[in-house]
Amino acid sequence: MKALILLAKVAIGFVWAVLLLNLFHPFPGVAAIALYIMTAFLLAMHGLQMLIFLGAFGDKLSLTRWEKWSILIFGIFALLDIRRKHMV
């Protein structure tokens, strides 16, 4: 399970890399517009996941600063990793 979560994080990291590359060096044509929309959507969804998780479990778990940011970056895969780490 740990290897699959790591593989998924690498895949999401690649997606973020493409989306950020588009911000600094836009792709030609309509692709840039689609990637702008995808960037906003991904940031909104992962931000919502982070806010919901911290609102529900923020006082019950002591999360590091990196764990909080990793939820914003990796979404559900960071949550699965945190779950694996904190559940015995």
Secondary structure, DSSP 8 states (H G I E B T S, - for coil): -HHHHHHHHHHHHHHHHHHHHHHHS--STHHHHHHHHHHHHHHHHHHHHHHHHHHHHTTTS---HHHHHHHHHHTHHHHHHHHHHH--
